[in-house]
Amino acid sequence: NITNIVRQASIMIIVACGATFIMIAGDVDISCGGLACLAAIIAAICMKKGMGIPVAITVAVLSGTLFGLLSGILVSRFAFPPMIATLCVTNLTTGIGNLITNGTAIYDLPDEFLVLGRGYIGPIPVQVVIITVISGIVLSSTTYGRYIYAIGGNTTVAKLSGVNVSKLKVIYYMVGGSLSALAGVLITSRMGTAQPTLGTNWPMETIAGIVIGGTHFQGGSGTIVNSVLGVLLMTMITNGLNLLGVNTFWQSVVTALLLIITIVISTFQDRKKGLL
């Protein structure tokens, strides 16, 4: 069951790695599900049209990068609130995906594609290990990572220190978009079908996992490792509720309540420290 939990959490861990950069910087991205959905559909259509698997995956991931670029530009250049910008991108991508497929799933994908997401190091998928390690190193050991923390701590001070905040916002939304698209491709590989309803609950699950893992909801703190642990905890709770036969609708209620409780506790702690 532990192996099953790790494998269930692997896709959300990939999404959380990208979203952690965004949330540490004090922003939020709720477009991950829409980007994953559209990327999955694009990859499936490309393969059905006879394109090679590497080309199809590249095109799909690039679509996530481009829509991440759009989110970054709306937030950094046009001062859109991150929630509004990424909500617009969510509706845009899911709308395009449903228009392309007419709301129906795409089946009969190549067998070679179906084994893409099934390589493991122990119980952990290879892709998750690579992305988690790279993300952790970038965030903790590079100038780019230090700038992310600086922006989340105080954007004005970061600007006065010479940090190009607008440019970095665009970059981390592009990173988040790319990883969301990759996650969509990988889950499609495992399921063997591209679903136009893919990723509906991903934003809530991702944000809950990252915040419960210790990333402050206003930015400035957090690590990739903590986000991974938070996602694993959320997956364990969901898995436990499934084993107990709890209605799936209650699982959504539990996720929301956990996120609310976590943020309330964090707010009280900030007040005691004089941060609010």
Residue frames as qw, qx, qy, qz and C-alpha x, y, z in Angstrom:
[[0.000, 0.885, 0.466, 0.000, 0.00, 0.00, 0.00],
 [0.317, -0.754, 0.121, 0.563, 2.93, 2.36, 0.70],
 [0.367, -0.069, 0.628, 0.683, 4.23, 1.69, -2.80],
 [0.151, 0.645, 0.683, 0.307, 0.76, 2.41, -4.17],
 [0.168, -0.901, -0.257, 0.306, 0.62, 5.71, -2.23],
 [0.350, -0.529, 0.350, 0.689, 3.98, 6.85, -3.61],
 [0.274, 0.175, 0.716, 0.618, 2.93, 6.04, -7.16],
 [0.035, 0.797, 0.597, 0.081, -0.42, 7.78, -6.72],
 [0.238, -0.873, -0.090, 0.416, 1.33, 10.88, -5.38],
 [0.598, -0.132, 0.381, 0.693, 4.02, 10.97, -8.09],
 [0.270, 0.608, 0.471, 0.579, 2.04, 13.00, -10.63],
 [0.241, -0.934, -0.233, -0.124, 1.01, 15.61, -8.05],
 [0.636, -0.556, 0.120, 0.521, 4.61, 15.81, -6.83],
 [0.490, 0.209, 0.396, 0.748, 5.70, 16.87, -10.33],
 [0.018, -0.798, -0.379, -0.469, 3.00, 19.56, -10.40],
 [0.518, -0.831, -0.157, 0.128, 3.87, 20.66, -6.85],
 [0.669, -0.199, 0.139, 0.703, 7.54, 21.12, -7.74],
 [0.246, 0.422, 0.328, 0.809, 6.60, 23.82, -10.24],
 [0.313, -0.794, -0.368, -0.369, 3.86, 25.33, -8.06],
 [0.664, -0.564, -0.225, 0.436, 6.24, 25.58, -5.09],
 [0.429, 0.063, 0.127, 0.892, 8.41, 28.13, -6.93],
 [0.104, -0.570, -0.385, -0.719, 5.30, 30.21, -7.61],
 [0.560, -0.727, -0.372, -0.141, 3.93, 30.03, -4.08],
 [0.656, -0.363, -0.166, 0.641, 7.26, 30.78, -2.40],
 [0.255, 0.180, 0.186, 0.931, 7.35, 33.94, -4.52],
 [0.157, 0.309, 0.447, -0.825, 3.97, 34.90, -3.05],
 [0.487, 0.188, -0.360, -0.773, 1.84, 34.10, -6.11],
 [0.621, 0.075, 0.730, -0.274, -0.54, 31.25, -6.90],
 [0.280, 0.256, -0.687, -0.620, -1.33, 29.14, -9.95],
 [0.624, 0.143, 0.634, -0.434, -4.68, 27.41, -10.35],
 [0.639, 0.545, -0.263, -0.474, -4.18, 26.60, -14.03],
 [0.180, -0.425, 0.882, 0.094, -2.22, 23.37, -13.51],
 [0.575, 0.236, 0.763, -0.176, -5.22, 21.13, -14.20],
 [0.574, 0.748, 0.137, -0.303, -6.17, 22.94, -17.41],
 [0.174, 0.748, -0.597, -0.232, -2.59, 22.91, -18.68],
 [0.347, -0.223, 0.911, -0.003, -2.28, 19.19, -17.95],
 [0.631, 0.452, 0.572, -0.266, -5.59, 18.48, -19.69],
 [0.519, 0.800, -0.108, -0.279, -4.67, 20.37, -22.86],
 [0.006, -0.642, 0.752, 0.153, -1.15, 18.90, -22.95],
 [0.513, -0.016, 0.853, -0.090, -2.56, 15.37, -22.67],
 [0.643, 0.618, 0.385, -0.238, -4.99, 16.00, -25.51],
 [0.325, 0.834, -0.363, -0.257, -2.30, 17.59, -27.70],
 [0.204, -0.465, 0.856, 0.094, 0.09, 14.67, -27.13],
 [0.590, 0.208, 0.768, -0.138, -2.64, 12.13, -27.89],
 [0.588, 0.746, 0.170, -0.262, -3.75, 13.89, -31.09],
 [0.145, 0.776, -0.565, -0.240, -0.16, 14.26, -32.30],
 [0.320, -0.260, 0.910, 0.053, 0.43, 10.54, -31.85],
 [0.614, 0.438, 0.624, -0.204, -2.86, 9.66, -33.53],
 [0.468, 0.835, -0.077, -0.278, -1.74, 11.83, -36.47],
 [0.919, 0.301, -0.069, 0.243, 1.40, 9.71, -36.81],
 [0.085, 0.852, -0.403, 0.322, 3.96, 11.94, -35.09],
 [0.612, 0.143, -0.686, 0.367, 6.76, 10.29, -33.15],
 [0.589, -0.650, -0.463, 0.127, 6.31, 9.96, -29.41],
 [0.497, -0.298, -0.148, 0.801, 9.24, 12.30, -28.51],
 [0.053, 0.244, 0.292, 0.923, 7.86, 14.97, -30.87],
 [0.416, -0.609, -0.547, -0.397, 4.34, 14.62, -29.48],
 [0.599, -0.580, -0.397, 0.383, 5.56, 14.94, -25.90],
 [0.391, -0.104, 0.018, 0.914, 7.74, 17.94, -26.78],
 [0.117, -0.419, -0.402, -0.806, 4.82, 19.73, -28.44],
 [0.532, -0.644, -0.533, -0.137, 2.58, 18.99, -25.45],
 [0.580, -0.475, -0.277, 0.601, 5.10, 20.27, -22.90],
 [0.249, 0.081, 0.171, 0.950, 5.75, 23.37, -25.01],
 [0.259, -0.611, -0.498, -0.558, 2.02, 24.11, -24.95],
 [0.588, -0.676, -0.394, 0.207, 2.19, 24.18, -21.15],
 [0.513, -0.227, -0.019, 0.827, 5.24, 26.43, -21.32],
 [0.079, 0.342, 0.359, 0.865, 3.48, 28.87, -23.64],
 [0.419, -0.701, -0.443, -0.371, 0.37, 29.12, -21.49],
 [0.637, -0.532, -0.272, 0.488, 2.61, 29.50, -18.45],
 [0.353, 0.053, 0.143, 0.923, 4.25, 32.37, -20.33],
 [0.178, -0.584, -0.436, -0.661, 0.80, 33.88, -20.85],
 [0.585, -0.702, -0.402, 0.064, 0.04, 33.66, -17.12],
 [0.604, -0.322, -0.096, 0.723, 3.40, 35.23, -16.29],
 [0.190, 0.267, 0.264, 0.907, 2.86, 38.11, -18.71],
 [0.342, -0.687, -0.457, -0.450, -0.64, 38.81, -17.39],
 [0.647, -0.654, -0.300, 0.251, 0.64, 38.86, -13.81],
 [0.586, -0.340, 0.032, 0.735, 3.91, 40.72, -14.33],
 [0.231, 0.133, 0.348, 0.899, 3.21, 43.09, -17.24],
 [0.267, -0.470, -0.430, -0.723, -0.48, 43.80, -16.83],
 [0.139, -0.231, 0.586, -0.764, -0.77, 43.52, -13.03],
 [0.719, -0.250, -0.464, -0.454, -3.47, 40.84, -13.13],
 [0.612, -0.468, 0.522, -0.366, -4.09, 39.24, -9.72],
 [0.022, 0.329, -0.931, -0.157, -2.50, 35.77, -10.00],
 [0.412, 0.243, 0.825, -0.300, -5.80, 34.06, -9.17],
 [0.545, 0.663, 0.186, -0.479, -7.63, 35.89, -11.98],
 [0.272, 0.648, -0.599, -0.383, -4.84, 35.43, -14.54],
 [0.035, -0.211, 0.975, 0.061, -4.52, 31.69, -13.96],
 [0.484, 0.380, 0.675, -0.407, -8.31, 31.26, -13.78],
 [0.518, 0.680, -0.126, -0.503, -8.52, 32.81, -17.25],
 [0.211, 0.500, -0.808, -0.231, -5.81, 30.43, -18.49],
 [0.330, 0.025, 0.915, -0.230, -7.63, 27.48, -16.90],
 [0.579, 0.541, 0.431, -0.432, -10.85, 28.25, -18.74],
 [0.399, 0.705, -0.400, -0.429, -8.94, 28.95, -21.93],
 [0.065, 0.396, -0.908, -0.124, -7.05, 25.64, -21.91],
 [0.369, 0.175, 0.878, -0.250, -9.95, 23.44, -20.81],
 [0.545, 0.623, 0.207, -0.522, -12.19, 25.16, -23.36],
 [0.360, 0.618, -0.590, -0.375, -9.71, 24.54, -26.17],
 [0.116, -0.217, 0.969, -0.035, -9.27, 20.93, -25.06],
 [0.463, 0.358, 0.729, -0.355, -13.01, 20.26, -25.08],
 [0.512, 0.681, -0.071, -0.519, -13.45, 22.01, -28.43],
 [0.190, 0.521, -0.782, -0.283, -10.73, 19.86, -29.99],
 [0.012, -0.048, 0.997, -0.057, -12.13, 16.59, -28.65],
 [0.502, -0.318, -0.415, -0.689, -15.81, 17.57, -28.59],
 [0.569, -0.467, 0.369, -0.567, -15.76, 16.54, -24.94],
 [0.990, -0.016, -0.063, -0.126, -14.82, 12.89, -25.63],
 [0.595, -0.600, 0.497, 0.197, -11.77, 10.92, -24.52],
 [0.555, 0.638, -0.495, -0.201, -9.02, 9.83, -26.92],
 [0.865, -0.273, 0.416, -0.067, -8.16, 6.11, -26.82],
 [0.915, 0.306, 0.165, 0.205, -5.94, 3.60, -28.63],
 [0.003, -0.923, 0.379, 0.069, -2.63, 5.32, -27.94],
 [0.656, 0.477, -0.582, 0.066, 0.64, 3.61, -29.02],
 [0.894, -0.357, -0.250, 0.103, 1.89, 0.83, -26.77],
 [0.618, 0.204, -0.250, 0.717, 5.35, 2.46, -26.62],
 [0.120, -0.561, 0.082, -0.815, 3.74, 5.58, -25.12],
 [0.747, -0.522, -0.215, -0.350, 1.89, 3.56, -22.49],
 [0.857, -0.232, -0.266, 0.376, 5.15, 2.41, -20.89],
 [0.291, 0.676, -0.148, 0.660, 6.56, 5.94, -20.67],
 [0.326, -0.664, 0.284, -0.610, 5.58, 6.57, -17.06],
 [0.935, -0.294, -0.074, -0.184, 6.31, 3.09, -15.75],
 [0.660, 0.335, -0.486, 0.465, 10.03, 3.21, -15.00],
 [0.602, -0.772, -0.071, -0.192, 10.80, 3.08, -11.27],
 [0.315, 0.450, -0.666, 0.505, 13.64, 3.49, -8.79],
 [0.045, 0.118, 0.838, -0.530, 12.27, 1.23, -6.06],
 [0.171, 0.626, 0.748, -0.138, 8.63, 2.35, -5.67],
 [0.036, 0.765, 0.080, -0.638, 9.32, 5.85, -7.01],
 [0.683, 0.668, 0.263, 0.136, 8.91, 6.77, -10.70],
 [0.664, 0.005, 0.118, 0.739, 12.18, 7.84, -12.33],
 [0.166, 0.648, 0.258, 0.698, 10.75, 11.13, -13.63],
 [0.472, -0.843, -0.193, -0.172, 9.68, 12.19, -10.13],
 [0.761, -0.436, 0.019, 0.481, 13.15, 11.57, -8.72],
 [0.523, 0.234, 0.222, 0.789, 14.85, 13.58, -11.47],
 [0.041, -0.730, -0.276, -0.624, 12.44, 16.53, -11.31],
 [0.598, -0.779, -0.187, -0.009, 12.39, 16.65, -7.51],
 [0.738, -0.307, 0.048, 0.599, 16.19, 16.62, -7.24],
 [0.380, 0.360, 0.249, 0.815, 16.67, 19.27, -9.93],
 [0.227, -0.797, -0.297, -0.474, 13.94, 21.50, -8.44],
 [0.685, -0.686, -0.154, 0.188, 15.38, 21.17, -4.95],
 [0.663, -0.121, 0.106, 0.731, 18.89, 22.07, -6.11],
 [0.200, 0.537, 0.295, 0.764, 17.68, 25.07, -8.14],
 [0.374, -0.815, -0.279, -0.344, 15.58, 26.42, -5.27],
 [0.706, -0.688, -0.039, 0.165, 18.13, 25.92, -2.50],
 [0.702, -0.353, 0.269, 0.557, 21.50, 26.35, -4.20],
 [0.453, 0.379, 0.391, 0.706, 21.21, 28.87, -7.03],
 [0.042, -0.112, -0.081, 0.990, 20.86, 32.63, -7.40],
 [0.378, -0.264, -0.544, -0.701, 17.51, 32.08, -9.10],
 [0.545, -0.445, -0.708, 0.060, 16.24, 30.25, -6.02],
 [0.330, -0.323, -0.396, 0.794, 17.45, 32.99, -3.67],
 [0.121, -0.051, -0.212, -0.968, 15.66, 35.58, -5.80],
 [0.461, -0.397, -0.687, -0.398, 12.42, 33.57, -5.52],
 [0.489, -0.492, -0.594, 0.406, 12.63, 33.72, -1.72],
 [0.203, -0.181, -0.102, 0.957, 13.47, 37.42, -1.89],
 [0.256, -0.238, -0.441, -0.826, 10.41, 38.18, -4.02],
 [0.548, -0.481, -0.666, -0.159, 8.17, 36.24, -1.65],
 [0.464, -0.367, -0.474, 0.652, 9.68, 37.93, 1.39],
 [0.035, 0.778, 0.202, -0.593, 9.25, 41.50, 0.12],
 [0.634, 0.566, 0.403, 0.338, 8.77, 42.33, -3.55],
 [0.089, 0.991, -0.009, 0.101, 9.62, 46.02, -3.09],
 [0.478, -0.726, 0.459, 0.182, 12.90, 45.27, -1.33],
 [0.764, 0.070, 0.552, 0.327, 13.75, 42.69, -3.99],
 [0.481, 0.797, 0.249, 0.266, 13.23, 45.31, -6.72],
 [0.120, -0.969, 0.208, -0.047, 15.37, 47.84, -4.86],
 [0.653, -0.490, 0.537, 0.214, 18.08, 45.17, -4.56],
 [0.150, 0.539, -0.621, -0.550, 18.25, 44.87, -8.33],
 [0.385, 0.125, 0.914, 0.031, 16.12, 41.75, -8.82],
 [0.297, 0.061, -0.486, -0.820, 14.22, 41.74, -12.13],
 [0.432, 0.117, 0.729, -0.517, 10.93, 40.73, -10.56],
 [0.680, 0.454, 0.004, -0.576, 8.87, 40.89, -13.76],
 [0.490, 0.475, -0.700, -0.208, 11.26, 38.61, -15.62],
 [0.014, -0.184, 0.940, -0.287, 11.37, 36.08, -12.80],
 [0.579, 0.215, 0.486, -0.619, 7.59, 35.98, -12.52],
 [0.710, 0.470, -0.283, -0.441, 7.38, 35.05, -16.19],
 [0.330, 0.422, -0.844, 0.022, 10.06, 32.39, -15.74],
 [0.182, -0.078, 0.897, -0.396, 8.51, 30.63, -12.77],
 [0.686, 0.324, 0.296, -0.580, 5.08, 30.56, -14.37],
 [0.631, 0.502, -0.510, -0.300, 6.68, 29.01, -17.46],
 [0.114, 0.304, -0.922, 0.210, 8.38, 26.40, -15.27],
 [0.456, 0.105, 0.678, -0.566, 5.08, 25.65, -13.54],
 [0.711, 0.442, -0.038, -0.545, 3.31, 25.36, -16.90],
 [0.463, 0.474, -0.734, -0.149, 5.94, 22.99, -18.29],
 [0.030, -0.159, 0.933, -0.322, 5.78, 20.66, -15.29],
 [0.586, 0.241, 0.463, -0.620, 1.97, 20.67, -15.28],
 [0.694, 0.481, -0.306, -0.440, 1.98, 19.73, -18.96],
 [0.303, 0.384, -0.871, 0.045, 4.52, 16.97, -18.34],
 [0.313, -0.012, 0.807, -0.501, 2.37, 15.62, -15.51],
 [0.696, 0.364, 0.156, -0.599, -0.62, 15.56, -17.86],
 [0.595, 0.478, -0.596, -0.250, 1.36, 13.56, -20.42],
 [0.100, 0.286, -0.919, 0.252, 2.57, 11.08, -17.80],
 [0.481, 0.117, 0.660, -0.565, -0.87, 10.44, -16.30],
 [0.725, 0.442, -0.126, -0.513, -2.21, 9.93, -19.83],
 [0.407, 0.438, -0.799, -0.063, 0.53, 7.37, -20.42],
 [0.137, -0.109, 0.897, -0.407, -0.52, 5.47, -17.31],
 [0.564, 0.302, 0.485, -0.597, -4.26, 5.60, -18.00],
 [0.371, 0.113, 0.808, 0.444, -3.89, 4.89, -21.72],
 [0.144, 0.729, 0.595, 0.305, -6.37, 7.63, -22.60],
 [0.161, 0.086, -0.089, 0.979, -6.49, 11.43, -22.81],
 [0.111, -0.654, -0.739, 0.117, -9.48, 12.68, -20.85],
 [0.088, 0.608, 0.171, 0.771, -10.98, 16.17, -21.39],
 [0.561, -0.765, -0.149, -0.279, -11.90, 16.18, -17.68],
 [0.786, -0.023, -0.339, 0.517, -8.32, 15.57, -16.55],
 [0.386, 0.136, -0.275, 0.870, -6.98, 17.74, -13.75],
 [0.293, -0.719, -0.382, -0.502, -10.27, 19.11, -12.46],
 [0.653, -0.744, -0.142, -0.007, -9.23, 18.80, -8.79],
 [0.770, 0.160, -0.183, 0.590, -5.50, 19.33, -9.27],
 [0.102, 0.657, -0.155, 0.731, -5.32, 23.01, -8.21],
 [0.638, -0.638, 0.080, -0.424, -6.92, 22.35, -4.83],
 [0.965, -0.202, -0.059, 0.155, -4.89, 19.20, -4.20],
 [0.655, 0.383, -0.162, 0.631, -1.63, 20.88, -5.20],
 [0.082, -0.684, 0.175, -0.704, -2.15, 24.02, -3.13],
 [0.788, -0.545, 0.028, -0.285, -3.30, 21.98, -0.13],
 [0.940, -0.041, -0.117, 0.316, -0.26, 19.71, -0.32],
 [0.478, 0.479, -0.182, 0.714, 2.19, 22.61, -0.63],
 [0.288, -0.677, 0.147, -0.661, 0.65, 24.68, 2.19],
 [0.887, -0.436, 0.008, -0.155, 0.30, 21.68, 4.51],
 [0.871, 0.145, -0.161, 0.441, 3.93, 20.89, 3.70],
 [0.526, -0.570, -0.160, 0.610, 4.95, 24.22, 5.23],
 [0.305, 0.265, 0.285, 0.869, 5.10, 26.75, 2.39],
 [0.046, 0.448, 0.419, -0.789, 3.65, 30.01, 3.66],
 [0.380, 0.656, 0.644, 0.108, 0.51, 31.01, 1.77],
 [0.114, 0.974, 0.045, -0.192, 1.86, 34.57, 1.47],
 [0.715, 0.602, -0.212, 0.286, 5.27, 33.44, 0.21],
 [0.065, -0.837, 0.448, -0.308, 8.80, 33.78, 1.49],
 [0.382, -0.425, 0.796, -0.202, 9.26, 30.28, 2.92],
 [0.921, 0.187, 0.195, -0.281, 9.07, 26.64, 1.91],
 [0.169, -0.495, 0.796, 0.305, 11.13, 23.88, 0.29],
 [0.606, 0.208, -0.606, -0.472, 10.66, 21.26, -2.39],
 [0.275, 0.038, -0.934, 0.226, 11.12, 18.47, 0.16],
 [0.225, 0.202, 0.613, -0.730, 8.35, 19.88, 2.36],
 [0.580, 0.286, -0.165, -0.745, 6.03, 20.17, -0.64],
 [0.511, 0.167, -0.818, -0.206, 6.72, 16.54, -1.55],
 [0.112, -0.085, -0.878, 0.457, 5.97, 15.46, 2.02],
 [0.380, 0.243, 0.310, -0.837, 2.78, 17.54, 2.01],
 [0.626, 0.241, -0.445, -0.593, 1.57, 15.89, -1.20],
 [0.403, 0.077, -0.909, 0.067, 2.40, 12.46, 0.21],
 [0.109, 0.135, 0.714, -0.679, 0.43, 13.27, 3.36],
 [0.546, 0.267, 0.028, -0.794, -2.60, 14.36, 1.33],
 [0.600, 0.215, -0.679, -0.364, -2.35, 11.17, -0.75],
 [0.207, 0.018, -0.918, 0.337, -2.13, 9.04, 2.41],
 [0.331, 0.199, 0.493, -0.779, -5.27, 10.69, 3.77],
 [0.635, 0.294, -0.264, -0.664, -7.13, 10.10, 0.50],
 [0.484, 0.196, -0.848, -0.092, -5.87, 6.52, 0.39],
 [0.001, -0.039, -0.843, 0.536, -6.98, 5.93, 3.97],
 [0.498, 0.252, 0.255, -0.789, -10.45, 7.32, 3.26],
 [0.629, 0.275, -0.546, -0.480, -10.70, 5.03, 0.23],
 [0.334, 0.108, -0.922, 0.163, -9.76, 2.02, 2.33],
 [0.158, 0.174, 0.698, -0.677, -12.42, 3.00, 4.86],
 [0.127, 0.484, 0.814, 0.294, -14.99, 3.23, 2.07],
 [0.012, 0.616, 0.296, -0.730, -15.67, 6.94, 2.64],
 [0.492, 0.771, 0.404, 0.023, -17.68, 8.66, -0.09],
 [0.594, 0.206, 0.165, 0.760, -15.40, 10.48, -2.57],
 [0.031, -0.816, -0.218, -0.534, -17.35, 13.71, -2.04],
 [0.629, -0.773, -0.048, 0.068, -16.27, 13.68, 1.60],
 [0.771, -0.080, 0.101, 0.624, -12.67, 13.48, 0.46],
 [0.261, 0.596, 0.175, 0.739, -13.02, 16.90, -1.17],
 [0.437, -0.837, -0.140, -0.299, -14.52, 18.23, 2.05],
 [0.812, -0.479, 0.004, 0.333, -11.61, 16.86, 4.09],
 [0.625, 0.230, 0.134, 0.734, -9.04, 18.40, 1.72],
 [0.003, 0.742, 0.165, 0.650, -10.70, 21.81, 1.94],
 [0.618, -0.770, -0.100, -0.123, -10.97, 21.66, 5.74],
 [0.821, -0.251, 0.019, 0.512, -7.32, 20.67, 6.11],
 [0.431, 0.421, 0.132, 0.787, -6.26, 23.62, 3.97],
 [0.261, -0.805, -0.163, -0.507, -8.46, 26.03, 5.95],
 [0.762, -0.635, -0.074, 0.101, -7.18, 24.74, 9.29],
 [0.761, -0.006, 0.046, 0.647, -3.56, 24.95, 8.14],
 [0.234, 0.563, 0.124, 0.783, -3.91, 28.57, 6.98],
 [0.469, -0.799, -0.157, -0.342, -5.78, 29.58, 10.16],
 [0.821, -0.472, -0.039, 0.320, -3.04, 28.08, 12.34],
 [0.617, 0.209, 0.103, 0.752, -0.37, 29.78, 10.23],
 [0.025, -0.744, -0.169, -0.647, -2.17, 33.12, 10.60],
 [0.643, -0.755, -0.095, -0.089, -2.31, 32.80, 14.39],
 [0.817, -0.222, 0.035, 0.531, 1.40, 31.94, 14.48],
 [0.410, 0.466, 0.145, 0.771, 2.21, 35.01, 12.36],
 [0.284, -0.825, -0.155, -0.463, 0.21, 37.22, 14.68],
 [0.773, -0.606, -0.047, 0.182, 2.08, 35.91, 17.72],
 [0.712, -0.045, 0.143, 0.686, 5.35, 36.68, 15.95],
 [0.018, -0.743, -0.084, 0.664, 4.11, 40.15, 15.04],
 [0.280, -0.044, 0.665, 0.691, 4.22, 39.45, 11.31],
 [0.053, -0.550, -0.665, -0.502, 0.56, 40.38, 10.86]]
